[in-house]
Amino acid sequence: QVQLAESGGGLVQAGGSLRLSCAASGSGFIINTMAWYRQAPGAQRELVADVSSGGSTNYVDSVKGRFTISRDNAKNTVYLQMNSLKSEDTAVYYCGAGGFGMPPAYWGKGTLVTVSS
């Protein structure tokens, strides 16, 4: 079984930055893709960005140029650097992990990001 633990959320003013981290732990697992999703109040969960074990990345249009996803395979950790934050980025951010091209098989509990305008 795999456990994902997010950290780094909080309250920030619009235009500010935050860095989220997600560490995977457990045994006997193989993860290809690690991703960040978010869910705003009253909205569906959406993919923000993902990164494959080979380093290929994918971003939702609304965060391109502002967010950067990165990964440390040796530490089984994925990061999300969020710059130029906007109030519409306010959401619970979830870490997900799984196979290539597949929906996440494992989820973290989420970390709240609140951007004040």
A tleap script that builds the chain and sets N, CA, C and O, in Angstrom:
source leaprc.protein.ff14SB
mol = sequence {
  NGLN VAL GLN LEU ALA GLU SER GLY GLY GLY
  LEU VAL GLN ALA GLY GLY SER LEU ARG LEU
  SER CYS ALA ALA SER GLY SER GLY PHE ILE
  ILE ASN THR MET ALA TRP TYR ARG GLN ALA
  PRO GLY ALA GLN ARG GLU LEU VAL ALA ASP
  VAL SER SER GLY GLY SER THR ASN TYR VAL
  ASP SER VAL LYS GLY ARG PHE THR ILE SER
  ARG ASP ASN ALA LYS ASN THR VAL TYR LEU
  GLN MET ASN SER LEU LYS SER GLU ASP THR
  ALA VAL TYR TYR CYS GLY ALA GLY GLY PHE
  GLY MET PRO PRO ALA TYR TRP GLY LYS GLY
  THR LEU VAL THR VAL SER CSER
}
set mol.1.N position { 0.859 -1.202 0.000 }
set mol.1.CA position { 0.000 0.000 0.000 }
set mol.1.C position { 0.884 1.238 0.000 }
set mol.1.O position { 2.010 1.228 0.498 }
set mol.2.N position { 0.337 2.305 -0.576 }
set mol.2.CA position { 1.078 3.562 -0.708 }
set mol.2.C position { 0.369 4.643 0.095 }
set mol.2.O position { -0.853 4.776 0.037 }
set mol.3.N position { 1.135 5.395 0.827 }
set mol.3.CA position { 0.612 6.566 1.524 }
set mol.3.C position { 1.242 7.827 0.932 }
set mol.3.O position { 2.447 7.883 0.686 }
set mol.4.N position { 0.407 8.825 0.711 }
set mol.4.CA position { 0.854 10.112 0.198 }
set mol.4.C position { 0.578 11.176 1.245 }
set mol.4.O position { -0.528 11.264 1.777 }
set mol.5.N position { 1.589 11.983 1.538 }
set mol.5.CA position { 1.448 13.018 2.570 }
set mol.5.C position { 1.808 14.364 1.973 }
set mol.5.O position { 2.954 14.601 1.593 }
set mol.6.N position { 0.808 15.255 1.891 }
set mol.6.CA position { 1.030 16.598 1.367 }
set mol.6.C position { 1.409 17.556 2.489 }
set mol.6.O position { 1.065 17.354 3.653 }
set mol.7.N position { 2.126 18.598 2.102 }
set mol.7.CA position { 2.444 19.685 3.026 }
set mol.7.C position { 2.672 20.953 2.226 }
set mol.7.O position { 2.889 20.911 1.015 }
set mol.8.N position { 2.618 22.084 2.922 }
set mol.8.CA position { 2.957 23.348 2.289 }
set mol.8.C position { 1.806 24.280 2.007 }
set mol.8.O position { 2.025 25.402 1.549 }
set mol.9.N position { 0.580 23.850 2.269 }
set mol.9.CA position { -0.547 24.740 2.031 }
set mol.9.C position { -0.600 25.856 3.063 }
set mol.9.O position { 0.154 25.856 4.036 }
set mol.10.N position { -1.499 26.806 2.837 }
set mol.10.CA position { -1.640 27.909 3.781 }
set mol.10.C position { -2.358 29.077 3.158 }
set mol.10.O position { -2.978 28.963 2.101 }
set mol.11.N position { -2.262 30.209 3.836 }
set mol.11.CA position { -2.895 31.444 3.399 }
set mol.11.C position { -1.843 32.365 2.815 }
set mol.11.O position { -0.792 32.589 3.415 }
set mol.12.N position { -2.137 32.898 1.636 }
set mol.12.CA position { -1.194 33.784 0.962 }
set mol.12.C position { -1.977 34.878 0.249 }
set mol.12.O position { -3.118 34.673 -0.164 }
set mol.13.N position { -1.356 36.027 0.112 }
set mol.13.CA position { -2.015 37.111 -0.621 }
set mol.13.C position { -1.886 36.898 -2.117 }
set mol.13.O position { -0.955 36.241 -2.583 }
set mol.14.N position { -2.803 37.446 -2.849 }
set mol.14.CA position { -2.744 37.372 -4.306 }
set mol.14.C position { -1.403 37.935 -4.797 }
set mol.14.O position { -0.931 38.970 -4.327 }
set mol.15.N position { -0.814 37.223 -5.749 }
set mol.15.CA position { 0.496 37.596 -6.247 }
set mol.15.C position { 1.640 36.894 -5.545 }
set mol.15.O position { 2.782 36.949 -6.001 }
set mol.16.N position { 1.342 36.241 -4.448 }
set mol.16.CA position { 2.348 35.555 -3.672 }
set mol.16.C position { 2.649 34.159 -4.198 }
set mol.16.O position { 2.154 33.745 -5.247 }
set mol.17.N position { 3.475 33.445 -3.437 }
set mol.17.CA position { 3.929 32.112 -3.841 }
set mol.17.C position { 3.798 31.121 -2.692 }
set mol.17.O position { 3.864 31.481 -1.517 }
set mol.18.N position { 3.612 29.868 -3.071 }
set mol.18.CA position { 3.637 28.750 -2.136 }
set mol.18.C position { 4.279 27.562 -2.826 }
set mol.18.O position { 4.254 27.453 -4.052 }
set mol.19.N position { 4.854 26.673 -2.028 }
set mol.19.CA position { 5.406 25.434 -2.570 }
set mol.19.C position { 4.791 24.268 -1.828 }
set mol.19.O position { 4.910 24.155 -0.608 }
set mol.20.N position { 4.134 23.407 -2.573 }
set mol.20.CA position { 3.552 22.196 -2.017 }
set mol.20.C position { 4.503 21.027 -2.217 }
set mol.20.O position { 5.227 20.951 -3.209 }
set mol.21.N position { 4.481 20.116 -1.249 }
set mol.21.CA position { 5.272 18.896 -1.339 }
set mol.21.C position { 4.379 17.702 -1.074 }
set mol.21.O position { 3.396 17.797 -0.339 }
set mol.22.N position { 4.728 16.578 -1.677 }
set mol.22.CA position { 3.988 15.340 -1.456 }
set mol.22.C position { 4.991 14.202 -1.467 }
set mol.22.O position { 5.680 13.974 -2.461 }
set mol.23.N position { 5.067 13.495 -0.359 }
set mol.23.CA position { 5.987 12.377 -0.232 }
set mol.23.C position { 5.213 11.070 -0.224 }
set mol.23.O position { 4.234 10.919 0.507 }
set mol.24.N position { 5.658 10.132 -1.040 }
set mol.24.CA position { 5.055 8.807 -1.101 }
set mol.24.C position { 5.856 7.852 -0.232 }
set mol.24.O position { 7.087 7.883 -0.233 }
set mol.25.N position { 5.162 7.015 0.501 }
set mol.25.CA position { 5.824 6.020 1.341 }
set mol.25.C position { 5.055 4.716 1.256 }
set mol.25.O position { 3.912 4.688 0.800 }
set mol.26.N position { 5.682 3.642 1.695 }
set mol.26.CA position { 5.084 2.330 1.638 }
set mol.26.C position { 6.095 1.339 1.105 }
set mol.26.O position { 7.295 1.616 1.096 }
set mol.27.N position { 5.634 0.213 0.671 }
set mol.27.CA position { 6.562 -0.794 0.167 }
set mol.27.C position { 5.944 -1.525 -1.016 }
set mol.27.O position { 4.726 -1.658 -1.130 }
set mol.28.N position { 6.813 -1.985 -1.876 }
set mol.28.CA position { 6.370 -2.816 -2.986 }
set mol.28.C position { 5.551 -2.094 -4.022 }
set mol.28.O position { 4.731 -2.711 -4.701 }
set mol.29.N position { 5.756 -0.779 -4.162 }
set mol.29.CA position { 4.954 -0.059 -5.139 }
set mol.29.C position { 5.830 0.481 -6.253 }
set mol.29.O position { 7.018 0.749 -6.074 }
set mol.30.N position { 5.211 0.629 -7.390 }
set mol.30.CA position { 5.861 1.263 -8.533 }
set mol.30.C position { 4.928 2.363 -9.012 }
set mol.30.O position { 3.782 2.107 -9.383 }
set mol.31.N position { 5.431 3.582 -9.000 }
set mol.31.CA position { 4.626 4.722 -9.430 }
set mol.31.C position { 5.257 5.329 -10.668 }
set mol.31.O position { 6.459 5.595 -10.686 }
set mol.32.N position { 4.462 5.549 -11.700 }
set mol.32.CA position { 4.969 6.247 -12.871 }
set mol.32.C position { 4.629 7.722 -12.803 }
set mol.32.O position { 5.522 8.569 -12.850 }
set mol.33.N position { 3.357 8.036 -12.693 }
set mol.33.CA position { 2.918 9.424 -12.732 }
set mol.33.C position { 2.539 9.929 -11.344 }
set mol.33.O position { 1.822 9.259 -10.600 }
set mol.34.N position { 3.028 11.111 -11.010 }
set mol.34.CA position { 2.603 11.813 -9.801 }
set mol.34.C position { 1.968 13.127 -10.241 }
set mol.34.O position { 2.412 13.761 -11.198 }
set mol.35.N position { 0.936 13.516 -9.533 }
set mol.35.CA position { 0.148 14.644 -10.003 }
set mol.35.C position { -0.401 15.458 -8.844 }
set mol.35.O position { -0.484 14.992 -7.708 }
set mol.36.N position { -0.772 16.685 -9.169 }
set mol.36.CA position { -1.507 17.546 -8.258 }
set mol.36.C position { -2.875 17.832 -8.854 }
set mol.36.O position { -2.998 18.225 -10.014 }
set mol.37.N position { -3.883 17.631 -8.048 }
set mol.37.CA position { -5.250 17.990 -8.385 }
set mol.37.C position { -5.713 19.051 -7.381 }
set mol.37.O position { -5.090 19.254 -6.339 }
set mol.38.N position { -6.794 19.706 -7.713 }
set mol.38.CA position { -7.375 20.642 -6.753 }
set mol.38.C position { -8.889 20.619 -6.861 }
set mol.38.O position { -9.459 20.301 -7.905 }
set mol.39.N position { -9.521 20.968 -5.750 }
set mol.39.CA position { -10.977 21.026 -5.709 }
set mol.39.C position { -11.385 22.272 -4.950 }
set mol.39.O position { -11.150 22.394 -3.748 }
set mol.40.N position { -12.000 23.191 -5.673 }
set mol.40.CA position { -12.513 24.413 -5.074 }
set mol.40.C position { -13.917 24.163 -4.526 }
set mol.40.O position { -14.577 23.216 -4.953 }
set mol.41.N position { -14.378 24.975 -3.606 }
set mol.41.CA position { -15.728 24.795 -3.052 }
set mol.41.C position { -16.779 24.772 -4.143 }
set mol.41.O position { -16.829 25.669 -4.985 }
set mol.42.N position { -17.613 23.755 -4.129 }
set mol.42.CA position { -18.692 23.647 -5.098 }
set mol.42.C position { -18.274 23.215 -6.483 }
set mol.42.O position { -19.096 23.193 -7.399 }
set mol.43.N position { -17.007 22.870 -6.652 }
set mol.43.CA position { -16.507 22.483 -7.974 }
set mol.43.C position { -16.013 21.048 -7.962 }
set mol.43.O position { -15.815 20.448 -6.905 }
set mol.44.N position { -15.819 20.507 -9.163 }
set mol.44.CA position { -15.263 19.168 -9.262 }
set mol.44.C position { -13.741 19.212 -9.121 }
set mol.44.O position { -13.102 20.238 -9.355 }
set mol.45.N position { -13.196 18.082 -8.736 }
set mol.45.CA position { -11.750 17.977 -8.656 }
set mol.45.C position { -11.180 18.044 -10.073 }
set mol.45.O position { -11.686 17.403 -10.994 }
set mol.46.N position { -10.105 18.840 -10.227 }
set mol.46.CA position { -9.490 18.970 -11.538 }
set mol.46.C position { -7.988 18.736 -11.459 }
set mol.46.O position { -7.344 19.000 -10.443 }
set mol.47.N position { -7.453 18.230 -12.566 }
set mol.47.CA position { -6.014 18.049 -12.658 }
set mol.47.C position { -5.345 19.416 -12.803 }
set mol.47.O position { -5.754 20.231 -13.630 }
set mol.48.N position { -4.320 19.659 -11.997 }
set mol.48.CA position { -3.542 20.889 -12.100 }
set mol.48.C position { -2.289 20.644 -12.929 }
set mol.48.O position { -1.996 21.380 -13.872 }
set mol.49.N position { -1.555 19.599 -12.565 }
set mol.49.CA position { -0.317 19.272 -13.272 }
set mol.49.C position { 0.082 17.848 -12.933 }
set mol.49.O position { -0.236 17.341 -11.858 }
set mol.50.N position { 0.787 17.204 -13.866 }
set mol.50.CA position { 1.340 15.897 -13.560 }
set mol.50.C position { 2.730 15.762 -14.152 }
set mol.50.O position { 3.126 16.511 -15.045 }
set mol.51.N position { 3.459 14.789 -13.630 }
set mol.51.CA position { 4.822 14.549 -14.095 }
set mol.51.C position { 5.074 13.052 -14.090 }
set mol.51.O position { 4.772 12.363 -13.116 }
set mol.52.N position { 5.630 12.558 -15.188 }
set mol.52.CA position { 5.934 11.143 -15.286 }
set mol.52.C position { 7.283 10.851 -14.640 }
set mol.52.O position { 8.029 11.768 -14.295 }
set mol.53.N position { 7.587 9.579 -14.482 }
set mol.53.CA position { 8.880 9.202 -13.910 }
set mol.53.C position { 10.035 9.652 -14.794 }
set mol.53.O position { 11.158 9.828 -14.321 }
set mol.54.N position { 9.752 9.837 -16.085 }
set mol.54.CA position { 10.777 10.311 -17.006 }
set mol.54.C position { 10.906 11.815 -17.065 }
set mol.54.O position { 11.794 12.338 -17.738 }
set mol.55.N position { 10.021 12.524 -16.359 }
set mol.55.CA position { 10.108 13.970 -16.295 }
set mol.55.C position { 9.181 14.729 -17.212 }
set mol.55.O position { 9.200 15.960 -17.212 }
set mol.56.N position { 8.369 14.040 -17.995 }
set mol.56.CA position { 7.405 14.739 -18.851 }
set mol.56.C position { 6.316 15.368 -18.002 }
set mol.56.O position { 5.802 14.745 -17.073 }
set mol.57.N position { 5.968 16.603 -18.325 }
set mol.57.CA position { 4.994 17.336 -17.520 }
set mol.57.C position { 3.787 17.761 -18.343 }
set mol.57.O position { 3.838 17.850 -19.570 }
set mol.58.N position { 2.716 18.016 -17.633 }
set mol.58.CA position { 1.465 18.436 -18.256 }
set mol.58.C position { 0.778 19.394 -17.285 }
set mol.58.O position { 0.745 19.144 -16.080 }
set mol.59.N position { 0.224 20.500 -17.815 }
set mol.59.CA position { -0.418 21.505 -16.964 }
set mol.59.C position { -1.794 21.869 -17.510 }
set mol.59.O position { -2.019 21.858 -18.720 }
set mol.60.N position { -2.695 22.188 -16.615 }
set mol.60.CA position { -3.959 22.776 -17.035 }
set mol.60.C position { -3.665 24.202 -17.506 }
set mol.60.O position { -2.775 24.863 -16.970 }
set mol.61.N position { -4.401 24.670 -18.495 }
set mol.61.CA position { -4.107 25.964 -19.104 }
set mol.61.C position { -4.074 27.113 -18.090 }
set mol.61.O position { -3.272 28.037 -18.226 }
set mol.62.N position { -4.928 27.058 -17.094 }
set mol.62.CA position { -5.066 28.179 -16.171 }
set mol.62.C position { -3.834 28.405 -15.290 }
set mol.62.O position { -3.707 29.461 -14.670 }
set mol.63.N position { -2.931 27.428 -15.230 }
set mol.63.CA position { -1.741 27.583 -14.369 }
set mol.63.C position { -0.446 27.646 -15.172 }
set mol.63.O position { 0.624 27.853 -14.599 }
set mol.64.N position { -0.525 27.472 -16.466 }
set mol.64.CA position { 0.685 27.498 -17.292 }
set mol.64.C position { 1.407 28.840 -17.142 }
set mol.64.O position { 0.791 29.904 -17.206 }
set mol.65.N position { 2.706 28.766 -16.946 }
set mol.65.CA position { 3.503 29.970 -16.756 }
set mol.65.C position { 3.569 30.448 -15.320 }
set mol.65.O position { 4.373 31.321 -14.992 }
set mol.66.N position { 2.733 29.888 -14.462 }
set mol.66.CA position { 2.718 30.296 -13.052 }
set mol.66.C position { 3.125 29.167 -12.109 }
set mol.66.O position { 3.791 29.402 -11.101 }
set mol.67.N position { 2.725 27.951 -12.439 }
set mol.67.CA position { 3.015 26.796 -11.589 }
set mol.67.C position { 4.072 25.928 -12.257 }
set mol.67.O position { 4.141 25.839 -13.483 }
set mol.68.N position { 4.896 25.287 -11.423 }
set mol.68.CA position { 5.889 24.349 -11.918 }
set mol.68.C position { 5.852 23.085 -11.070 }
set mol.68.O position { 5.987 23.137 -9.848 }
set mol.69.N position { 5.666 21.947 -11.739 }
set mol.69.CA position { 5.704 20.669 -11.055 }
set mol.69.C position { 7.079 20.052 -11.251 }
set mol.69.O position { 7.662 20.132 -12.332 }
set mol.70.N position { 7.588 19.439 -10.195 }
set mol.70.CA position { 8.882 18.764 -10.281 }
set mol.70.C position { 8.858 17.543 -9.384 }
set mol.70.O position { 7.961 17.353 -8.562 }
set mol.71.N position { 9.865 16.735 -9.571 }
set mol.71.CA position { 9.830 15.434 -8.901 }
set mol.71.C position { 11.238 14.989 -8.548 }
set mol.71.O position { 12.178 15.192 -9.317 }
set mol.72.N position { 11.375 14.381 -7.374 }
set mol.72.CA position { 12.615 13.765 -6.937 }
set mol.72.C position { 12.341 12.273 -6.809 }
set mol.72.O position { 11.785 11.827 -5.805 }
set mol.73.N position { 12.726 11.505 -7.815 }
set mol.73.CA position { 12.409 10.081 -7.817 }
set mol.73.C position { 13.095 9.347 -6.671 }
set mol.73.O position { 12.543 8.390 -6.128 }
set mol.74.N position { 14.281 9.785 -6.304 }
set mol.74.CA position { 15.005 9.122 -5.213 }
set mol.74.C position { 14.259 9.260 -3.890 }
set mol.74.O position { 14.339 8.386 -3.026 }
set mol.75.N position { 13.540 10.356 -3.742 }
set mol.75.CA position { 12.800 10.598 -2.500 }
set mol.75.C position { 11.318 10.297 -2.646 }
set mol.75.O position { 10.553 10.467 -1.696 }
set mol.76.N position { 10.900 9.846 -3.840 }
set mol.76.CA position { 9.474 9.598 -4.088 }
set mol.76.C position { 8.638 10.812 -3.690 }
set mol.76.O position { 7.597 10.684 -3.047 }
set mol.77.N position { 9.111 11.975 -4.081 }
set mol.77.CA position { 8.460 13.222 -3.697 }
set mol.77.C position { 8.180 14.072 -4.930 }
set mol.77.O position { 8.999 14.166 -5.844 }
set mol.78.N position { 7.013 14.682 -4.931 }
set mol.78.CA position { 6.641 15.605 -6.001 }
set mol.78.C position { 6.359 16.967 -5.378 }
set mol.78.O position { 5.835 17.066 -4.269 }
set mol.79.N position { 6.715 18.004 -6.112 }
set mol.79.CA position { 6.557 19.373 -5.643 }
set mol.79.C position { 5.686 20.161 -6.608 }
set mol.79.O position { 5.598 19.840 -7.793 }
set mol.80.N position { 5.050 21.188 -6.085 }
set mol.80.CA position { 4.330 22.127 -6.937 }
set mol.80.C position { 4.691 23.536 -6.474 }
set mol.80.O position { 4.265 23.981 -5.408 }
set mol.81.N position { 5.471 24.219 -7.280 }
set mol.81.CA position { 5.810 25.608 -7.004 }
set mol.81.C position { 4.749 26.484 -7.646 }
set mol.81.O position { 4.546 26.445 -8.859 }
set mol.82.N position { 4.077 27.268 -6.827 }
set mol.82.CA position { 2.967 28.094 -7.302 }
set mol.82.C position { 3.341 29.562 -7.124 }
set mol.82.O position { 3.527 30.037 -6.004 }
set mol.83.N position { 3.447 30.259 -8.223 }
set mol.83.CA position { 3.787 31.685 -8.218 }
set mol.83.C position { 2.614 32.492 -8.776 }
set mol.83.O position { 1.715 31.950 -9.420 }
set mol.84.N position { 2.646 33.782 -8.514 }
set mol.84.CA position { 1.610 34.694 -9.020 }
set mol.84.C position { 0.217 34.160 -8.723 }
set mol.84.O position { -0.651 34.120 -9.595 }
set mol.85.N position { 0.025 33.758 -7.496 }
set mol.85.CA position { -1.240 33.136 -7.114 }
set mol.85.C position { -2.406 34.109 -7.243 }
set mol.85.O position { -2.270 35.308 -7.004 }
set mol.86.N position { -3.547 33.562 -7.624 }
set mol.86.CA position { -4.776 34.322 -7.794 }
set mol.86.C position { -5.840 33.768 -6.854 }
set mol.86.O position { -5.733 32.645 -6.362 }
set mol.87.N position { -6.863 34.574 -6.616 }
set mol.87.CA position { -7.923 34.123 -5.714 }
set mol.87.C position { -8.592 32.855 -6.251 }
set mol.87.O position { -9.052 32.021 -5.472 }
set mol.88.N position { -8.649 32.708 -7.567 }
set mol.88.CA position { -9.276 31.520 -8.140 }
set mol.88.C position { -8.426 30.258 -7.981 }
set mol.88.O position { -8.871 29.169 -8.341 }
set mol.89.N position { -7.217 30.390 -7.449 }
set mol.89.CA position { -6.409 29.213 -7.143 }
set mol.89.C position { -6.770 28.630 -5.778 }
set mol.89.O position { -6.272 27.568 -5.405 }
set mol.90.N position { -7.622 29.312 -5.041 }
set mol.90.CA position { -8.046 28.820 -3.736 }
set mol.90.C position { -8.756 27.478 -3.877 }
set mol.90.O position { -9.737 27.361 -4.612 }
set mol.91.N position { -8.256 26.469 -3.170 }
set mol.91.CA position { -8.808 25.117 -3.279 }
set mol.91.C position { -8.072 24.210 -2.302 }
set mol.91.O position { -7.057 24.586 -1.716 }
set mol.92.N position { -8.607 23.021 -2.145 }
set mol.92.CA position { -7.852 21.952 -1.492 }
set mol.92.C position { -7.052 21.256 -2.592 }
set mol.92.O position { -7.605 20.827 -3.605 }
set mol.93.N position { -5.761 21.154 -2.376 }
set mol.93.CA position { -4.864 20.530 -3.341 }
set mol.93.C position { -4.542 19.113 -2.887 }
set mol.93.O position { -4.141 18.878 -1.748 }
set mol.94.N position { -4.729 18.178 -3.813 }
set mol.94.CA position { -4.514 16.770 -3.533 }
set mol.94.C position { -3.367 16.234 -4.383 }
set mol.94.O position { -3.224 16.571 -5.558 }
set mol.95.N position { -2.576 15.408 -3.766 }
set mol.95.CA position { -1.536 14.681 -4.477 }
set mol.95.C position { -2.096 13.335 -4.915 }
set mol.95.O position { -2.786 12.663 -4.148 }
set mol.96.N position { -1.798 12.948 -6.144 }
set mol.96.CA position { -2.227 11.659 -6.651 }
set mol.96.C position { -1.057 10.940 -7.300 }
set mol.96.O position { -0.136 11.580 -7.806 }
set mol.97.N position { -1.088 9.620 -7.288 }
set mol.97.CA position { -0.001 8.845 -7.880 }
set mol.97.C position { -0.545 7.567 -8.472 }
set mol.97.O position { -1.506 6.990 -7.964 }
set mol.98.N position { 0.089 7.122 -9.569 }
set mol.98.CA position { -0.352 5.890 -10.185 }
set mol.98.C position { 0.430 5.570 -11.438 }
set mol.98.O position { 1.552 6.037 -11.631 }
set mol.99.N position { -0.197 4.750 -12.301 }
set mol.99.CA position { 0.460 4.326 -13.515 }
set mol.99.C position { 0.405 5.371 -14.609 }
set mol.99.O position { -0.336 6.349 -14.507 }
set mol.100.N position { 1.185 5.167 -15.651 }
set mol.100.CA position { 1.263 6.113 -16.751 }
set mol.100.C position { -0.076 6.183 -17.490 }
set mol.100.O position { -0.634 5.163 -17.894 }
set mol.101.N position { -0.568 7.392 -17.654 }
set mol.101.CA position { -1.795 7.587 -18.409 }
set mol.101.C position { -3.054 7.100 -17.725 }
set mol.101.O position { -4.116 7.006 -18.341 }
set mol.102.N position { -2.929 6.794 -16.458 }
set mol.102.CA position { -4.078 6.268 -15.714 }
set mol.102.C position { -4.486 7.270 -14.640 }
set mol.102.O position { -3.655 8.054 -14.182 }
set mol.103.N position { -5.749 7.255 -14.234 }
set mol.103.CA position { -6.132 8.058 -13.067 }
set mol.103.C position { -5.350 7.597 -11.846 }
set mol.103.O position { -4.938 6.439 -11.779 }
set mol.104.N position { -5.142 8.478 -10.888 }
set mol.104.CA position { -4.376 8.083 -9.704 }
set mol.104.C position { -4.996 6.882 -8.986 }
set mol.104.O position { -6.211 6.785 -8.821 }
set mol.105.N position { -4.121 5.981 -8.571 }
set mol.105.CA position { -4.558 4.847 -7.769 }
set mol.105.C position { -4.478 5.173 -6.280 }
set mol.105.O position { -5.120 4.533 -5.447 }
set mol.106.N position { -3.671 6.189 -5.972 }
set mol.106.CA position { -3.448 6.575 -4.585 }
set mol.106.C position { -3.645 8.084 -4.464 }
set mol.106.O position { -3.313 8.855 -5.364 }
set mol.107.N position { -4.204 8.478 -3.301 }
set mol.107.CA position { -4.492 9.900 -3.049 }
set mol.107.C position { -4.001 10.308 -1.677 }
set mol.107.O position { -4.036 9.517 -0.735 }
set mol.108.N position { -3.543 11.545 -1.567 }
set mol.108.CA position { -3.291 12.128 -0.270 }
set mol.108.C position { -4.580 12.692 0.311 }
set mol.108.O position { -5.635 12.646 -0.321 }
set mol.109.N position { -4.477 13.226 1.525 }
set mol.109.CA position { -5.666 13.745 2.205 }
set mol.109.C position { -5.963 15.188 1.826 }
set mol.109.O position { -7.042 15.701 2.123 }
set mol.110.N position { -5.016 15.838 1.176 }
set mol.110.CA position { -5.230 17.207 0.726 }
set mol.110.C position { -4.641 18.253 1.646 }
set mol.110.O position { -4.499 18.043 2.851 }
set mol.111.N position { -4.304 19.383 1.053 }
set mol.111.CA position { -3.808 20.530 1.808 }
set mol.111.C position { -4.493 21.779 1.263 }
set mol.111.O position { -4.595 21.963 0.050 }
set mol.112.N position { -4.961 22.635 2.170 }
set mol.112.CA position { -5.750 23.793 1.773 }
set mol.112.C position { -4.848 24.964 1.397 }
set mol.112.O position { -3.937 25.336 2.136 }
set mol.113.N position { -5.127 25.527 0.234 }
set mol.113.CA position { -4.467 26.751 -0.219 }
set mol.113.C position { -5.531 27.836 -0.329 }
set mol.113.O position { -6.514 27.689 -1.055 }
set mol.114.N position { -5.322 28.911 0.392 }
set mol.114.CA position { -6.252 30.042 0.363 }
set mol.114.C position { -5.502 31.281 -0.104 }
set mol.114.O position { -4.501 31.680 0.492 }
set mol.115.N position { -6.002 31.883 -1.181 }
set mol.115.CA position { -5.385 33.090 -1.725 }
set mol.115.C position { -6.339 34.252 -1.490 }
set mol.115.O position { -7.461 34.266 -1.997 }
set mol.116.N position { -5.881 35.216 -0.722 }
set mol.116.CA position { -6.719 36.368 -0.409 }
set mol.116.C position { -6.452 37.486 -1.412 }
set mol.116.O position { -5.317 37.724 -1.825 }
set mol.117.N position { -7.534 38.163 -1.790 }
set mol.117.CA position { -7.397 39.232 -2.794 }
set mol.117.C position { -7.314 40.600 -2.136 }
set mol.117.O position { -7.196 41.611 -2.828 }
savepdb mol mol.pdb
quit
